[in-house]
Amino acid sequence: MKIPQSVLVVIHTPALDVLLIERADAPGFWQSVTGSKDTEDEPFEATAVREVWEETGIDAHAPDHVLTDWALENVYEIYPQWRHRYAPGVVQNTEHLFGLCIPHPLPVRLSAREHRDQIWLPWQEAADRCFSPSNAEAITWLRKFAR
């Protein structure tokens, strides 16, 4: 069962181009990197680093990459189609937000079982393309946190 504590990592460049990836199980559902903790005591930063690597092949700790904990959390209702992944009765998830600044858009290595496509977009277009309102909102915060 999934732990209802996760991360959202907005991967971006200094020019505020944002990476979005399209879910394999929901075509048209574009998002930033997301993922749940593997264990209750896994630090959110460790979850962020692991999920970025698993979903994109990008090393968040590379010398020219800057991972920033935005110290913000979203609590949201889990979409009904994904509740079966959690323990019975779990309907809410707490999502911790991070930004990952990389020098320029990189080609990414997608996990085929999770994602089917990727695109780099200017932040406004990326926010508009996101299916999740909380993900879109996080991208709009990028202007504040990327300074």
Backbone as a printed PyTorch tensor [residue, N CA C, xyz], in Angstrom:
tensor([[[  0.8320,  -1.1870,   0.0000],
         [  0.0000,   0.0000,   0.0000],
         [  0.8820,   1.2590,   0.0000]],

        [[  0.4160,   2.2600,  -0.7270],
         [  1.1400,   3.5310,  -0.7680],
         [  0.9360,   4.2980,   0.5360]],

        [[  1.9500,   5.0420,   0.9060],
         [  1.8960,   5.9280,   2.0700],
         [  1.3130,   7.2530,   1.5940]],

        [[  0.3190,   7.8090,   2.2900],
         [ -0.3130,   9.0500,   1.8270],
         [  0.4950,  10.3090,   2.1800]],

        [[  1.7960,  10.2260,   1.9520],
         [  2.7090,  11.3580,   2.0940],
         [  3.6100,  11.3280,   0.8690]],

        [[  3.6260,  12.4120,   0.1260],
         [  4.3540,  12.4140,  -1.1390],
         [  5.0820,  13.7260,  -1.3590]],

        [[  5.8060,  13.7730,  -2.4700],
         [  6.5040,  14.9870,  -2.8880],
         [  6.0080,  15.3960,  -4.2780]],

        [[  6.1190,  16.6750,  -4.5260],
         [  5.9520,  17.2530,  -5.8600],
         [  7.2370,  18.0220,  -6.1090]],

        [[  7.9370,  17.7220,  -7.2090],
         [  9.1950,  18.3930,  -7.5290],
         [  9.0330,  19.0970,  -8.8680]],

        [[  9.0690,  20.4260,  -8.8300],
         [  9.0000,  21.2300, -10.0520],
         [ 10.4310,  21.3740, -10.5640]],

        [[ 10.7270,  20.7050, -11.6810],
         [ 12.0560,  20.7720, -12.2940],
         [ 12.0360,  21.9230, -13.2930]],

        [[ 13.0090,  22.8310, -13.1510],
         [ 13.0000,  24.0450, -13.9860],
         [ 14.4150,  24.5230, -14.2530]],

        [[ 14.5080,  25.4370, -15.1980],
         [ 15.7780,  26.0870, -15.5300],
         [ 15.7740,  27.5010, -14.9380]],

        [[ 16.9270,  28.1890, -14.9200],
         [ 16.9420,  29.5880, -14.4710],
         [ 16.0140,  30.4770, -15.3040]],

        [[ 15.7790,  30.1210, -16.5710],
         [ 14.8720,  30.8850, -17.4340],
         [ 13.4000,  30.5360, -17.1720]],

        [[ 13.1600,  29.6500, -16.2070],
         [ 11.8220,  29.2110, -15.8000],
         [ 11.1130,  28.3690, -16.8550]],

        [[ 11.8960,  27.6080, -17.6160],
         [ 11.3110,  26.5400, -18.4220],
         [ 11.1070,  25.3610, -17.4810]],

        [[  9.9660,  24.7010, -17.6140],
         [  9.5500,  23.6640, -16.6640],
         [  9.3710,  22.3370, -17.3930]],

        [[  9.8510,  21.2650, -16.7640],
         [  9.6550,  19.9210, -17.2920],
         [  8.3060,  19.3810, -16.8320]],

        [[  7.5110,  18.8950, -17.7850],
         [  6.2830,  18.1640, -17.4700],
         [  6.3930,  16.7790, -18.0800]],

        [[  5.8070,  15.8050, -17.3890],
         [  5.7860,  14.4340, -17.8850],
         [  4.3350,  13.9550, -17.9070]],

        [[  4.0200,  13.1560, -18.9210],
         [  2.6470,  12.6840, -19.1250],
         [  2.5010,  11.2720, -18.5550]],

        [[  1.4980,  11.0890, -17.7200],
         [  1.2660,   9.7880, -17.0880],
         [  0.9070,   8.7300, -18.1300]],

        [[  1.4480,   7.5410, -17.9620],
         [  1.1370,   6.4300, -18.8660],
         [ -0.2700,   5.9060, -18.6240]],

        [[ -0.7290,   5.9490, -17.3640],
         [ -2.0490,   5.4010, -17.0330],
         [ -3.1790,   6.4110, -17.1940]],

        [[ -2.8390,   7.6360, -17.6100],
         [ -3.8560,   8.6770, -17.7890],
         [ -3.3920,   9.6300, -18.8850]],

        [[ -3.4950,   9.2200, -20.1560],
         [ -3.0520,  10.0950, -21.2510],
         [ -3.7020,  11.4800, -21.1380]],

        [[ -2.8950,  12.5000, -21.3690],
         [ -3.3650,  13.8740, -21.2380],
         [ -3.1690,  14.4490, -19.8470]],

        [[ -2.7430,  13.6200, -18.8890],
         [ -2.4950,  14.0650, -17.5180],
         [ -1.0220,  14.4250, -17.4150]],

        [[ -0.7180,  15.7200, -17.5560],
         [  0.6480,  16.2290, -17.4910],
         [  0.9280,  16.7090, -16.0800]],

        [[  2.1380,  16.4300, -15.6030],
         [  2.4670,  16.7730, -14.2310],
         [  3.9650,  16.9500, -14.0620]],

        [[  4.3270,  17.4800, -12.8970],
         [  5.7160,  17.4930, -12.4650],
         [  6.0250,  16.1240, -11.8720]],

        [[  7.2540,  15.9300, -11.4360],
         [  7.6220,  14.6840, -10.7640],
         [  6.8790,  14.6060,  -9.4360]],

        [[  6.2590,  13.4570,  -9.1930],
         [  5.5670,  13.2240,  -7.9280],
         [  5.8740,  11.8050,  -7.4670]],

        [[  5.6960,  11.5730,  -6.1960],
         [  5.8640,  10.2240,  -5.6960],
         [  5.7430,  10.1580,  -4.1970]],

        [[  5.3480,   8.9940,  -3.7270],
         [  5.1340,   8.7630,  -2.3000],
         [  6.4050,   8.2950,  -1.6080]],

        [[  6.4370,   8.5290,  -0.3050],
         [  7.5080,   7.9910,   0.5210],
         [  7.4970,   6.4670,   0.4160]],

        [[  8.6710,   5.8590,   0.4980],
         [  8.7720,   4.4020,   0.5360],
         [  8.5100,   3.8610,   1.9330]],

        [[  8.8810,   4.6520,   2.9460],
         [  8.6420,   4.2870,   4.3380],
         [  8.1750,   5.5240,   5.0860]],

        [[  7.4880,   5.3270,   6.1950],
         [  6.9830,   6.4590,   6.9910],
         [  8.1030,   7.3990,   7.4140]],

        [[  9.2990,   6.8440,   7.7310],
         [ 10.3740,   7.6770,   8.2540],
         [ 11.3400,   8.1940,   7.1700]],

        [[ 11.0490,   7.9260,   5.9030],
         [ 11.8970,   8.4620,   4.8280],
         [ 11.7440,   9.9800,   4.7920]],

        [[ 12.8450,  10.7240,   4.8670],
         [ 12.7430,  12.1870,   4.7770],
         [ 12.1790,  12.6110,   3.4130]],

        [[ 11.4140,  13.7030,   3.4090],
         [ 10.8450,  14.1830,   2.1470],
         [ 11.9280,  14.4710,   1.1150]],

        [[ 13.0750,  15.0160,   1.5410],
         [ 14.1410,  15.3100,   0.5790],
         [ 14.6450,  14.0290,  -0.0860]],

        [[ 14.7910,  12.9670,   0.6920],
         [ 15.2250,  11.6890,   0.1180],
         [ 14.1890,  11.1710,  -0.8750]],

        [[ 12.9190,  11.3460,  -0.5600],
         [ 11.8580,  10.9450,  -1.4870],
         [ 11.9660,  11.7440,  -2.7750]],

        [[ 12.1830,  13.0570,  -2.6560],
         [ 12.2980,  13.9210,  -3.8380],
         [ 13.4590,  13.4840,  -4.7250]],

        [[ 14.6190,  13.2550,  -4.1340],
         [ 15.8050,  12.8480,  -4.9000],
         [ 15.5340,  11.5150,  -5.6070]],

        [[ 14.9670,  10.5640,  -4.8770],
         [ 14.6880,   9.2430,  -5.4480],
         [ 13.6820,   9.3350,  -6.5830]],

        [[ 12.5920,  10.0560,  -6.3730],
         [ 11.5540,  10.1460,  -7.4050],
         [ 12.0600,  10.8550,  -8.6610]],

        [[ 12.8420,  11.9090,  -8.5020],
         [ 13.4110,  12.5910,  -9.6730],
         [ 14.2640,  11.6080, -10.4720]],

        [[ 15.0950,  10.8260,  -9.7850],
         [ 15.9460,   9.8560, -10.4720],
         [ 15.1030,   8.7870, -11.1560]],

        [[ 14.1300,   8.2020, -10.4200],
         [ 13.3200,   7.1170, -10.9730],
         [ 12.4890,   7.5640, -12.1750]],

        [[ 11.9440,   8.7800, -12.1190],
         [ 11.0160,   9.2260, -13.1580],
         [ 11.6850,   9.9300, -14.3240]],

        [[ 12.9080,  10.4700, -14.1270],
         [ 13.5390,  11.2480, -15.2020],
         [ 14.9850,  10.8650, -15.4950]],

        [[ 15.6450,  10.1800, -14.5720],
         [ 17.0650,   9.9090, -14.7250],
         [ 17.9390,  11.1060, -14.4010]],

        [[ 17.3600,  12.1820, -13.8780],
         [ 18.1240,  13.3710, -13.4950],
         [ 18.6230,  13.1850, -12.0600]],

        [[ 19.9180,  13.4750, -11.8530],
         [ 20.5180,  13.3990, -10.5290],
         [ 20.3310,  14.7420,  -9.8330]],

        [[ 19.4670,  14.7760,  -8.8280],
         [ 19.1770,  16.0260,  -8.1170],
         [ 20.3910,  16.5640,  -7.3770]],

        [[ 21.3770,  15.7050,  -7.0960],
         [ 22.5710,  16.1350,  -6.3750],
         [ 23.7640,  16.4060,  -7.2840]],

        [[ 23.5430,  16.4530,  -8.6020],
         [ 24.6430,  16.7940,  -9.5050],
         [ 25.1750,  18.1800,  -9.1280]],

        [[ 26.4640,  18.4390,  -9.3650],
         [ 27.0760,  19.6940,  -8.9060],
         [ 26.3740,  20.9720,  -9.3630]],

        [[ 25.7930,  20.9760, -10.5460],
         [ 25.1640,  22.2000, -11.0430],
         [ 23.6360,  22.1880, -10.8770]],

        [[ 23.1170,  21.2800, -10.0730],
         [ 21.6780,  21.1960,  -9.8040],
         [ 21.4100,  21.6590,  -8.3760]],

        [[ 20.3000,  22.3960,  -8.1980],
         [ 19.9740,  22.9230,  -6.8710],
         [ 18.5630,  22.4800,  -6.4970]],

        [[ 18.4800,  21.5940,  -5.4970],
         [ 17.1950,  21.1380,  -4.9640],
         [ 16.8360,  22.0250,  -3.7840]],

        [[ 15.6430,  22.6170,  -3.8320],
         [ 15.1950,  23.5290,  -2.7840],
         [ 13.8920,  23.0370,  -2.1800]],

        [[ 13.8840,  22.9180,  -0.8610],
         [ 12.6640,  22.5860,  -0.1290],
         [ 11.8680,  23.8770,   0.0190]],

        [[ 10.6870,  23.9190,  -0.5760],
         [  9.8720,  25.1310,  -0.5210],
         [  9.1240,  25.2640,   0.8030]],

        [[  9.2220,  24.2600,   1.6730],
         [  8.5800,  24.2820,   2.9930],
         [  7.0840,  24.5620,   2.8780]],

        [[  6.4720,  23.9970,   1.8530],
         [  5.0240,  24.1170,   1.6430],
         [  4.4520,  22.7250,   1.4680]],

        [[  3.2160,  22.5590,   1.8990],
         [  2.5290,  21.2890,   1.7120],
         [  1.1130,  21.5270,   1.2230]],

        [[  0.6710,  20.6310,   0.3640],
         [ -0.7210,  20.5810,  -0.0770],
         [ -1.3490,  19.3470,   0.5580]],

        [[ -2.5500,  19.4900,   1.0490],
         [ -3.3280,  18.3360,   1.4870],
         [ -4.5100,  18.2760,   0.5360]],

        [[ -4.6610,  17.1530,  -0.1480],
         [ -5.7290,  17.0600,  -1.1390],
         [ -6.3900,  15.6900,  -1.0960]],

        [[ -7.5770,  15.6510,  -1.6700],
         [ -8.3010,  14.3920,  -1.7700],
         [ -7.7010,  13.5680,  -2.9000]],

        [[ -7.4430,  12.3010,  -2.6210],
         [ -6.8890,  11.3980,  -3.6290],
         [ -7.9900,  11.0940,  -4.6410]],

        [[ -7.6610,  11.2080,  -5.9340],
         [ -8.6420,  10.9090,  -6.9740],
         [ -9.1700,   9.4880,  -6.7890]],

        [[-10.4800,   9.3050,  -6.9060],
         [-11.0710,   7.9740,  -6.6720],
         [-10.4040,   6.8510,  -7.4610]],

        [[ -9.9760,   7.1150,  -8.7070],
         [ -9.3800,   6.0510,  -9.5220],
         [ -8.0390,   5.5630,  -8.9880]],

        [[ -7.4220,   6.3040,  -8.0300],
         [ -6.1330,   5.9000,  -7.4840],
         [ -6.2020,   5.5110,  -6.0020]],

        [[ -7.3850,   5.5440,  -5.3960],
         [ -7.5000,   5.2150,  -3.9660],
         [ -7.1970,   3.7610,  -3.6580]],

        [[ -7.3640,   2.8670,  -4.6380],
         [ -7.0910,   1.4470,  -4.3970],
         [ -5.6220,   1.1810,  -4.0620]],

        [[ -4.7610,   2.1420,  -4.3400],
         [ -3.3280,   1.9850,  -4.0630],
         [ -2.9970,   2.2100,  -2.5820]],

        [[ -3.9670,   2.7500,  -1.8430],
         [ -3.7500,   3.1120,  -0.4420],
         [ -4.5380,   2.1640,   0.4670]],

        [[ -4.2660,   2.2380,   1.7590],
         [ -5.0070,   1.4270,   2.7310],
         [ -6.4850,   1.7990,   2.6850]],

        [[ -7.3610,   0.8650,   3.0010],
         [ -8.7930,   1.1630,   3.0140],
         [ -9.0940,   2.3770,   3.9040]],

        [[ -9.9320,   3.2600,   3.3910],
         [-10.3370,   4.4490,   4.1390],
         [ -9.4470,   5.6560,   3.9500]],

        [[ -8.2850,   5.4960,   3.3400],
         [ -7.3960,   6.6380,   3.1050],
         [ -7.9080,   7.4020,   1.8940]],

        [[ -8.2420,   8.6720,   2.1060],
         [ -8.7880,   9.4870,   1.0130],
         [ -8.0130,  10.7880,   0.8130]],

        [[ -7.0640,  11.0950,   1.7140],
         [ -6.2950,  12.3250,   1.5760],
         [ -4.8030,  12.0290,   1.5380]],

        [[ -4.0710,  12.8860,   0.8320],
         [ -2.6200,  12.7980,   0.7230],
         [ -2.0220,  14.1400,   1.1100]],

        [[ -0.8700,  14.0990,   1.7710],
         [ -0.0990,  15.3010,   2.0650],
         [  1.1020,  15.3070,   1.1340]],

        [[  1.2380,  16.3910,   0.3810],
         [  2.2690,  16.5190,  -0.6500],
         [  3.2200,  17.6530,  -0.2680]],

        [[  4.5150,  17.3560,  -0.1720],
         [  5.5380,  18.3310,   0.1890],
         [  6.1960,  18.8380,  -1.0990]],

        [[  6.4070,  20.1590,  -1.1980],
         [  6.8540,  20.7670,  -2.4570],
         [  8.3480,  21.1090,  -2.4750]],

        [[  8.9580,  20.8140,  -3.6210],
         [ 10.3650,  21.1260,  -3.8770],
         [ 10.4980,  21.7370,  -5.2620]],

        [[ 11.5690,  22.4900,  -5.4450],
         [ 11.9920,  22.9260,  -6.7680],
         [ 13.3600,  22.3320,  -7.0520]],

        [[ 13.6180,  21.9910,  -8.2940],
         [ 14.9370,  21.5220,  -8.7110],
         [ 15.3530,  22.3530,  -9.9160]],

        [[ 16.3430,  23.2290,  -9.6920],
         [ 16.8430,  24.0740, -10.7750],
         [ 18.0360,  23.3910, -11.4280]],

        [[ 17.9490,  23.2360, -12.7500],
         [ 19.0550,  22.6830, -13.5310],
         [ 19.4320,  23.7290, -14.5890]],

        [[ 20.6770,  23.7360, -15.0560],
         [ 21.1440,  24.8320, -15.9160],
         [ 20.3810,  25.0170, -17.2210]],

        [[ 19.9070,  23.9020, -17.8210],
         [ 19.2220,  23.9890, -19.1120],
         [ 18.3610,  22.7450, -19.2800]],

        [[ 17.3910,  22.7810, -20.1880],
         [ 16.5600,  21.5910, -20.4070],
         [ 17.4170,  20.3890, -20.8050]],

        [[ 17.1450,  19.2810, -20.1610],
         [ 17.8530,  18.0360, -20.4530],
         [ 16.8790,  17.0220, -21.0380]],

        [[ 17.3660,  16.1410, -21.9010],
         [ 16.5110,  15.0070, -22.2710],
         [ 16.3760,  14.1200, -21.0400]],

        [[ 15.2200,  13.5450, -20.8470],
         [ 15.0100,  12.7190, -19.6630],
         [ 14.7760,  11.2670, -20.0530]],

        [[ 15.0560,  10.3840, -19.1000],
         [ 14.8240,   8.9620, -19.2790],
         [ 13.5550,   8.6270, -18.4890]],

        [[ 12.4650,   8.4120, -19.2140],
         [ 11.1870,   8.1370, -18.5680],
         [ 11.0710,   6.6710, -18.1820]],

        [[ 10.3750,   6.4310, -17.0980],
         [ 10.0060,   5.0720, -16.7080],
         [  8.7400,   4.7270, -17.4940]],

        [[  8.8360,   3.8070, -18.4390],
         [  7.7190,   3.5140, -19.3510],
         [  6.4650,   3.0550, -18.6250]],

        [[  6.6170,   2.4260, -17.4750],
         [  5.4160,   1.9820, -16.7570],
         [  4.6870,   3.1520, -16.0930]],

        [[  5.3870,   4.2970, -15.9240],
         [  4.7700,   5.4450, -15.2690],
         [  4.4410,   6.5990, -16.2110]],

        [[  5.3220,   6.8460, -17.1920],
         [  5.1440,   8.0300, -18.0390],
         [  5.3830,   7.7020, -19.5060]],

        [[  4.6920,   8.4510, -20.3720],
         [  4.7760,   8.1660, -21.7980],
         [  5.3960,   9.2780, -22.6300]],

        [[  5.4930,  10.4910, -22.0720],
         [  6.0540,  11.6020, -22.8500],
         [  6.5540,  12.6740, -21.8880]],

        [[  7.3730,  13.5770, -22.4260],
         [  7.8970,  14.6940, -21.6390],
         [  7.9710,  15.9240, -22.5230]],

        [[  7.9070,  17.0760, -21.8760],
         [  8.0080,  18.3410, -22.6140],
         [  8.5460,  19.4110, -21.6790]],

        [[  9.3570,  20.3110, -22.2260],
         [  9.8220,  21.4960, -21.5080],
         [  9.0160,  22.6740, -22.0230]],

        [[  8.4240,  23.4510, -21.1240],
         [  7.5930,  24.5960, -21.5000],
         [  7.9220,  25.8040, -20.6250]],

        [[  7.7150,  27.0260, -21.1360],
         [  7.7810,  28.1940, -20.2610],
         [  6.7750,  28.0150, -19.1170]],

        [[  7.0920,  28.5690, -17.9460],
         [  6.3060,  28.2810, -16.7490],
         [  4.8100,  28.5270, -16.9220]],

        [[  4.4090,  29.5940, -17.6220],
         [  2.9720,  29.8730, -17.7760],
         [  2.2790,  28.7560, -18.5480]],

        [[  2.9190,  28.3090, -19.6420],
         [  2.3370,  27.2280, -20.4460],
         [  2.3210,  25.9210, -19.6760]],

        [[  3.3710,  25.6810, -18.8960],
         [  3.4220,  24.4610, -18.0820],
         [  2.2920,  24.4590, -17.0580]],

        [[  2.0680,  25.5810, -16.3970],
         [  0.9820,  25.6660, -15.4070],
         [ -0.3610,  25.4130, -16.0780]],

        [[ -0.5580,  25.9550, -17.2560],
         [ -1.8260,  25.7660, -17.9780],
         [ -2.0320,  24.3170, -18.4130]],

        [[ -0.9600,  23.5960, -18.6650],
         [ -1.0780,  22.2260, -19.1650],
         [ -1.3170,  21.2070, -18.0410]],

        [[ -0.9500,  21.5430, -16.8110],
         [ -1.0900,  20.6000, -15.6940],
         [ -2.5490,  20.2330, -15.4560]],

        [[ -2.7810,  18.9570, -15.2360],
         [ -4.1190,  18.4660, -14.9020],
         [ -4.4750,  18.8210, -13.4600]],

        [[ -3.5080,  18.7200, -12.5800],
         [ -3.7280,  18.9450, -11.1500],
         [ -3.6610,  20.4330, -10.8190]],

        [[ -4.7110,  20.9780, -10.2100],
         [ -4.6680,  22.3950,  -9.8130],
         [ -3.5370,  22.7130,  -8.8340]],

        [[ -3.2170,  21.7920,  -7.9280],
         [ -2.1340,  22.0720,  -6.9670],
         [ -0.7750,  22.0820,  -7.6690]],

        [[ -0.5980,  21.2590,  -8.6790],
         [  0.6410,  21.2570,  -9.4570],
         [  0.7520,  22.5620, -10.2500]],

        [[ -0.3370,  22.9860, -10.8720],
         [ -0.3350,  24.2520, -11.6230],
         [  0.0070,  25.4150, -10.6910]],

        [[ -0.5860,  25.4160,  -9.5020],
         [ -0.3140,  26.4820,  -8.5410],
         [  1.1560,  26.4740,  -8.1200]],

        [[  1.7150,  25.2930,  -7.8900],
         [  3.1280,  25.1970,  -7.5140],
         [  4.0160,  25.7980,  -8.5950]],

        [[  3.6900,  25.5630,  -9.8420],
         [  4.4850,  26.1300, -10.9380],
         [  4.4010,  27.6520, -10.9250]],

        [[  3.2440,  28.2020, -10.5850],
         [  3.1510,  29.6740, -10.5180],
         [  3.9870,  30.2420,  -9.3660]],

        [[  4.1940,  29.4650,  -8.3140],
         [  5.0510,  29.8950,  -7.1970],
         [  6.5180,  29.9210,  -7.5910]],

        [[  6.8430,  29.2800,  -8.6830],
         [  8.2220,  29.1970,  -9.1300],
         [  8.8630,  30.5770,  -9.2390]],

        [[  8.1280,  31.5660,  -9.6890],
         [  8.6980,  32.9160,  -9.8360],
         [  9.2210,  33.4250,  -8.4980]],

        [[  8.5280,  33.0930,  -7.4100],
         [  8.9620,  33.5370,  -6.0830],
         [ 10.1610,  32.7230,  -5.5900]],

        [[ 10.0770,  31.3940,  -5.7150],
         [ 11.0950,  30.5360,  -5.1330],
         [ 12.3460,  30.4220,  -5.9790]],

        [[ 12.3000,  30.7730,  -7.2440],
         [ 13.4690,  30.6370,  -8.1150],
         [ 14.4250,  31.8170,  -8.0000]],

        [[ 14.0470,  32.8430,  -7.2630],
         [ 14.9160,  34.0300,  -7.1420],
         [ 16.1440,  33.7420,  -6.3170]]])
